[in-house]
Amino acid sequence: MARNVKEHFLRFVVPLLAGISMGVIVTASTGASPKRFVFALAAMTLPFLSILSGSPKKFLILIFFASVPFNINYFLFKQYAPHLGGANGLYLIPADLPLAGLYLIWGYEAIFLRRNQNLRWEFSRFMPIVFVFILALSIVGSIKPLWGLYELIRWIRYLLILVYLSRNLTGKSLPFALMGLGIAVVLQCGLAISQVVMRSDLGLSTLGVAGRGSQDVFVQQLSTHAQVIRGAGATGHPNILGTFLILLLPIFASLCLSLSKGKVWIGSLMVCLAGSVALYYTFSRGAVFSFVGSIAFLVLMLAGFKLLSLKQTMSVILGGLIVLTVGSLVTYRTMEKRMTYDSRQSFRVRMQYNEAAWEMFKNHVFLGVGINNYTLALDKFAPGVAARMDKEERIRAGVHNLYLLILAETGAFGILGFGLLIGGVFAITLREAVRQRRFEKAVALGILSGLTGASVHNLLEFTLWLDANLYTLAILTALAGAMGRDSDIGGGAHLE
């Protein structure tokens, strides 16, 4: 026994402590910022932690899922005119570290274990590749091609996530993947709720979380003398967190409504409760309404696919109406002020963004002004809007409509490609909802509801285009395809 303890100590603990010590010494001796310190420490300790876990691949996938929403950018090259709506340079994100580890393991399996690596993708799964090709073409005539290249790299990361998970997740690994997503949701919700309750960003600004620059928290004016703190977690903005929750919460709501009580039901309920509170604390008007709509759509689909009986459906609808009524009464004053205080100004500004985007499209019909070039093109197509942003906001934002943003930056070809991409995800998920068993069917319907809610929400936002939600979309696409595979098909998918 003593010998085994000593052997494990020398094999695992000593290298782990050495990695941590090396990270501390290197970053401290160079006077590195807290963000660099965290990245260096994570890079040096993650390999040892994955070995200690006993299942490196499962550990790294969990870390990957949990780190996707963290909007911490470690810039290798940074452009001098930062803007919202695309990449601000060439950068690493926390999720890159576990993703790199997963690809190293996959490469080892392919080279040394000779596991089959034939992708055999369906036609609908090629749509992301087609869309990325269109994005690359749009760079050719852009104002600043380098900015477009930075954005293209973000989408290559999207493809890398999609390829890996599509090849290494199967139907049997679905519960494990949902556990990882549940951890990610609860972690972000805990941070968001704590930010509101403690009126603090919890020190995240020192790590370089993108969003508000030097401000510690997101302050929302409700009236001349009243304001609230909005929760954002580590996503960088409350509206980004709102879309993230819209994408994922319907999955766990679907499991709560369609499964009998058990561990999965309890876990899903906890995720839904935490997510609902955090969604309210984002004080995102569009996100709240889109989420309510997605849940209503989910209930109808559950009934249509006979996962809920007529009696259960009526009970859920009645219960939902009661919860909405009580919640509206309790939060009426705050939400009423949030809905009306700056609504006219917000509508006017968004319409100006929309008109600028439409002008860009009319002058560049086929491939747009180039990805990541909308804010640059404002100088030509809406100089008044550009001047106001530079003076009042000190940063330029993309048009608050995802589809107009794609239309302006990539033209008709781009919006068609994006439609095929999203349509492919819907097609795969709907197919699995039709042919799978109860558990998988509930997950598929949850994904469909979340995608529908997020798509509607992005009529007023472009948050699905940003890192946290873009990569979550890749995860959900891979999960939908994994439901149809009950066994390992190569690449070392033995996660169970």
Protein Blocks (a to p, Z undefined) as FASTA:
>chain_A
ZZmmmmmmmmmmmmmmmmmmmmmmmmmmnopafklmmmmmmmmmmmmmmmmnopamlmmm
mmmmmmmmpccdcdfbdcfbdcehiafbdcddfklmmmmmmmmmmmmmmmmnopafbfop
afklmmmmmmmmmmmmmmmmmmblmlmmmmmmmmmmmmmmmmmmmmmccfklmmmmmmmm
mmmmmmmmmmmmmmmmnopghhmmmnopahjlmafbdcddfbfkbccdddebjnopaklm
mmmmmmmmmmmmmmmmmpccdfklmmmmmmmmmmmmmmmmnopaklmmmmmmmmmmmmmm
mmmnopacfklmmmmmmmmmmmmmmmmmmmmmmmmmmmmmmmmmmmmmmmmmmmmmmmmm
mmmmmnonoehilmmmmmmmmmmlmmmmmmmnopacddfbfklmmmmmnojmlmmmmmmm
mmmmmmmmmmmmmmmcfklmmmmmmmmmmmmmmmmmmmmbcklmpmklmmmmmmmmmmmm
mmmpcbdeejhlalZZ
